[in-house]
Amino acid sequence: MPEYNKYYQKRDYFGEPYPELLDYINRFDRTNKIIDLGCGQGRDVIAIGRMGFSVMGIDISDVGISQLNEIVRKENLDVTTAVMDYKAYKNLLDYDIVLMNSMFHFYKNDIEEETKSLYWVLNELKSNAKLFLFVQESKSRINLIKKILMGMDLVISIEFEKSILYEEFNSNFYFFVIRKGN
């Protein structure tokens, strides 16, 4: 059983989406297709779907996806879902925006695996697609992510970055928008 199934016994475990995410994504044309890798109970997927975007949500937790699907059906949102490990998903080329919210922590024992995962996601994106990446903020973590990004043999740029306070958890997160070039 996935670890998060026990957390998701509480509805809306992670609370509301970051207002900064919604403000930023509101700049985009509604024809952009979006995928949320590790969407959990769907707080971001639901909010983005309500804005009129077509969204795909993937998570390993069947409990989280089930709760998300209840809302999608009730509100008739343009949202599809899948219960799976995001690393098994094979169609990132179909999306203009990939969202990964709190999927990477870069703890000492996770750095190698998470670096590979970040590289895989960026490598799989089509040209000019964007990765919206949120990580819990620490100077060392931000510097490590920038070092990893700049060390990749891909044409990428950081188009936007901002520290944000996530009041629901009284914690700072860092928001990156990374664009894959040609």
Contacts in CASP RR format, 6 or more apart in sequence:
PFRMAT RR
TARGET T0000
AUTHOR 0000-0000-0000
METHOD contacts of the structure
MODEL  1
MPEYNKYYQKRDYFGEPYPELLDYINRFDRTNKIIDLGCGQGRDVIAIGR
MGFSVMGIDISDVGISQLNEIVRKENLDVTTAVMDYKAYKNLLDYDIVLM
NSMFHFYKNDIEEETKSLYWVLNELKSNAKLFLFVQESKSRINLIKKILM
GMDLVISIEFEKSILYEEFNSNFYFFVIRKGN
2 60 0 8 1.000
2 61 0 8 1.000
2 62 0 8 1.000
2 63 0 8 1.000
4 40 0 8 1.000
4 59 0 8 1.000
4 60 0 8 1.000
4 61 0 8 1.000
4 63 0 8 1.000
4 64 0 8 1.000
5 61 0 8 1.000
5 62 0 8 1.000
5 63 0 8 1.000
5 64 0 8 1.000
7 13 0 8 1.000
8 40 0 8 1.000
8 41 0 8 1.000
8 61 0 8 1.000
8 63 0 8 1.000
8 64 0 8 1.000
8 67 0 8 1.000
9 63 0 8 1.000
11 41 0 8 1.000
11 67 0 8 1.000
12 41 0 8 1.000
12 43 0 8 1.000
13 41 0 8 1.000
14 40 0 8 1.000
14 41 0 8 1.000
14 43 0 8 1.000
14 168 0 8 1.000
14 169 0 8 1.000
15 43 0 8 1.000
15 168 0 8 1.000
16 43 0 8 1.000
16 47 0 8 1.000
16 168 0 8 1.000
17 43 0 8 1.000
17 44 0 8 1.000
17 47 0 8 1.000
18 134 0 8 1.000
18 164 0 8 1.000
18 166 0 8 1.000
18 173 0 8 1.000
18 175 0 8 1.000
20 162 0 8 1.000
20 164 0 8 1.000
20 175 0 8 1.000
21 44 0 8 1.000
21 47 0 8 1.000
21 99 0 8 1.000
21 101 0 8 1.000
21 132 0 8 1.000
21 134 0 8 1.000
21 175 0 8 1.000
22 47 0 8 1.000
22 48 0 8 1.000
22 51 0 8 1.000
24 132 0 8 1.000
24 160 0 8 1.000
24 175 0 8 1.000
24 177 0 8 1.000
25 34 0 8 1.000
25 48 0 8 1.000
25 51 0 8 1.000
25 53 0 8 1.000
25 97 0 8 1.000
25 132 0 8 1.000
26 51 0 8 1.000
28 53 0 8 1.000
28 96 0 8 1.000
28 97 0 8 1.000
30 51 0 8 1.000
30 52 0 8 1.000
30 53 0 8 1.000
32 53 0 8 1.000
32 96 0 8 1.000
32 97 0 8 1.000
33 53 0 8 1.000
33 54 0 8 1.000
33 55 0 8 1.000
33 56 0 8 1.000
33 94 0 8 1.000
33 95 0 8 1.000
33 96 0 8 1.000
33 97 0 8 1.000
34 48 0 8 1.000
34 53 0 8 1.000
34 54 0 8 1.000
34 55 0 8 1.000
34 56 0 8 1.000
34 95 0 8 1.000
34 96 0 8 1.000
34 97 0 8 1.000
34 98 0 8 1.000
34 99 0 8 1.000
35 55 0 8 1.000
35 56 0 8 1.000
35 57 0 8 1.000
35 58 0 8 1.000
35 89 0 8 1.000
35 92 0 8 1.000
35 94 0 8 1.000
35 95 0 8 1.000
35 97 0 8 1.000
35 98 0 8 1.000
35 99 0 8 1.000
36 42 0 8 1.000
36 44 0 8 1.000
36 45 0 8 1.000
36 48 0 8 1.000
36 55 0 8 1.000
36 56 0 8 1.000
36 57 0 8 1.000
36 58 0 8 1.000
36 99 0 8 1.000
36 100 0 8 1.000
36 101 0 8 1.000
37 57 0 8 1.000
37 58 0 8 1.000
37 86 0 8 1.000
37 89 0 8 1.000
37 98 0 8 1.000
37 99 0 8 1.000
37 100 0 8 1.000
37 103 0 8 1.000
37 121 0 8 1.000
38 57 0 8 1.000
38 58 0 8 1.000
38 59 0 8 1.000
38 60 0 8 1.000
38 86 0 8 1.000
38 100 0 8 1.000
38 101 0 8 1.000
38 103 0 8 1.000
39 45 0 8 1.000
39 57 0 8 1.000
39 58 0 8 1.000
39 59 0 8 1.000
39 65 0 8 1.000
39 68 0 8 1.000
39 81 0 8 1.000
39 99 0 8 1.000
40 59 0 8 1.000
40 61 0 8 1.000
40 64 0 8 1.000
40 65 0 8 1.000
40 68 0 8 1.000
41 64 0 8 1.000
41 67 0 8 1.000
41 68 0 8 1.000
42 57 0 8 1.000
42 59 0 8 1.000
42 64 0 8 1.000
42 67 0 8 1.000
42 68 0 8 1.000
42 71 0 8 1.000
44 99 0 8 1.000
44 101 0 8 1.000
45 55 0 8 1.000
45 57 0 8 1.000
45 68 0 8 1.000
45 79 0 8 1.000
45 81 0 8 1.000
46 68 0 8 1.000
46 71 0 8 1.000
46 72 0 8 1.000
46 75 0 8 1.000
46 77 0 8 1.000
46 79 0 8 1.000
48 55 0 8 1.000
48 99 0 8 1.000
49 55 0 8 1.000
49 77 0 8 1.000
49 78 0 8 1.000
49 79 0 8 1.000
50 75 0 8 1.000
50 77 0 8 1.000
52 78 0 8 1.000
53 78 0 8 1.000
54 78 0 8 1.000
54 79 0 8 1.000
55 77 0 8 1.000
55 78 0 8 1.000
55 79 0 8 1.000
55 80 0 8 1.000
56 79 0 8 1.000
56 80 0 8 1.000
56 81 0 8 1.000
56 82 0 8 1.000
56 95 0 8 1.000
57 65 0 8 1.000
57 68 0 8 1.000
57 79 0 8 1.000
57 80 0 8 1.000
57 81 0 8 1.000
57 82 0 8 1.000
58 81 0 8 1.000
58 82 0 8 1.000
58 84 0 8 1.000
58 86 0 8 1.000
58 89 0 8 1.000
59 65 0 8 1.000
59 68 0 8 1.000
59 81 0 8 1.000
59 83 0 8 1.000
59 86 0 8 1.000
60 83 0 8 1.000
60 84 0 8 1.000
60 85 0 8 1.000
60 86 0 8 1.000
61 83 0 8 1.000
62 83 0 8 1.000
65 81 0 8 1.000
65 82 0 8 1.000
65 83 0 8 1.000
68 79 0 8 1.000
68 81 0 8 1.000
69 81 0 8 1.000
71 77 0 8 1.000
72 79 0 8 1.000
72 81 0 8 1.000
82 89 0 8 1.000
86 103 0 8 1.000
87 117 0 8 1.000
87 120 0 8 1.000
92 98 0 8 1.000
92 121 0 8 1.000
92 124 0 8 1.000
92 125 0 8 1.000
92 126 0 8 1.000
92 129 0 8 1.000
93 124 0 8 1.000
93 125 0 8 1.000
93 126 0 8 1.000
95 125 0 8 1.000
95 126 0 8 1.000
95 129 0 8 1.000
96 126 0 8 1.000
96 128 0 8 1.000
96 129 0 8 1.000
96 130 0 8 1.000
97 129 0 8 1.000
97 130 0 8 1.000
97 131 0 8 1.000
97 132 0 8 1.000
98 121 0 8 1.000
98 125 0 8 1.000
98 129 0 8 1.000
98 130 0 8 1.000
98 131 0 8 1.000
98 132 0 8 1.000
99 132 0 8 1.000
100 121 0 8 1.000
100 131 0 8 1.000
100 132 0 8 1.000
100 133 0 8 1.000
100 134 0 8 1.000
101 132 0 8 1.000
101 134 0 8 1.000
102 134 0 8 1.000
102 135 0 8 1.000
102 136 0 8 1.000
102 173 0 8 1.000
103 117 0 8 1.000
104 110 0 8 1.000
104 114 0 8 1.000
104 117 0 8 1.000
104 118 0 8 1.000
104 133 0 8 1.000
104 135 0 8 1.000
104 145 0 8 1.000
105 114 0 8 1.000
105 135 0 8 1.000
105 136 0 8 1.000
105 141 0 8 1.000
106 114 0 8 1.000
106 135 0 8 1.000
106 141 0 8 1.000
106 144 0 8 1.000
106 145 0 8 1.000
111 144 0 8 1.000
115 148 0 8 1.000
118 133 0 8 1.000
118 145 0 8 1.000
118 148 0 8 1.000
118 149 0 8 1.000
119 148 0 8 1.000
119 152 0 8 1.000
119 154 0 8 1.000
121 131 0 8 1.000
122 131 0 8 1.000
122 149 0 8 1.000
122 152 0 8 1.000
122 154 0 8 1.000
122 156 0 8 1.000
122 178 0 8 1.000
122 180 0 8 1.000
123 154 0 8 1.000
125 131 0 8 1.000
125 180 0 8 1.000
126 180 0 8 1.000
127 180 0 8 1.000
127 181 0 8 1.000
127 182 0 8 1.000
128 179 0 8 1.000
128 180 0 8 1.000
128 181 0 8 1.000
128 182 0 8 1.000
129 179 0 8 1.000
129 180 0 8 1.000
130 159 0 8 1.000
130 177 0 8 1.000
130 178 0 8 1.000
130 179 0 8 1.000
130 180 0 8 1.000
131 176 0 8 1.000
131 177 0 8 1.000
131 178 0 8 1.000
131 179 0 8 1.000
131 180 0 8 1.000
132 175 0 8 1.000
132 176 0 8 1.000
132 177 0 8 1.000
133 145 0 8 1.000
133 175 0 8 1.000
133 176 0 8 1.000
133 177 0 8 1.000
133 178 0 8 1.000
134 173 0 8 1.000
134 174 0 8 1.000
134 175 0 8 1.000
134 176 0 8 1.000
135 141 0 8 1.000
135 142 0 8 1.000
135 145 0 8 1.000
135 173 0 8 1.000
135 174 0 8 1.000
135 176 0 8 1.000
136 171 0 8 1.000
136 172 0 8 1.000
136 173 0 8 1.000
136 174 0 8 1.000
137 163 0 8 1.000
137 171 0 8 1.000
137 172 0 8 1.000
137 173 0 8 1.000
137 174 0 8 1.000
141 174 0 8 1.000
142 174 0 8 1.000
145 176 0 8 1.000
146 158 0 8 1.000
149 156 0 8 1.000
149 158 0 8 1.000
149 178 0 8 1.000
154 180 0 8 1.000
154 181 0 8 1.000
155 180 0 8 1.000
155 181 0 8 1.000
155 182 0 8 1.000
156 178 0 8 1.000
156 179 0 8 1.000
156 180 0 8 1.000
156 181 0 8 1.000
157 178 0 8 1.000
157 179 0 8 1.000
157 181 0 8 1.000
158 176 0 8 1.000
158 177 0 8 1.000
158 178 0 8 1.000
159 177 0 8 1.000
159 178 0 8 1.000
159 179 0 8 1.000
160 175 0 8 1.000
160 176 0 8 1.000
160 177 0 8 1.000
161 174 0 8 1.000
161 175 0 8 1.000
161 176 0 8 1.000
161 177 0 8 1.000
162 174 0 8 1.000
162 175 0 8 1.000
163 172 0 8 1.000
163 173 0 8 1.000
163 174 0 8 1.000
163 175 0 8 1.000
164 172 0 8 1.000
164 173 0 8 1.000
164 174 0 8 1.000
164 175 0 8 1.000
165 171 0 8 1.000
165 172 0 8 1.000
165 173 0 8 1.000
166 172 0 8 1.000
166 173 0 8 1.000
END
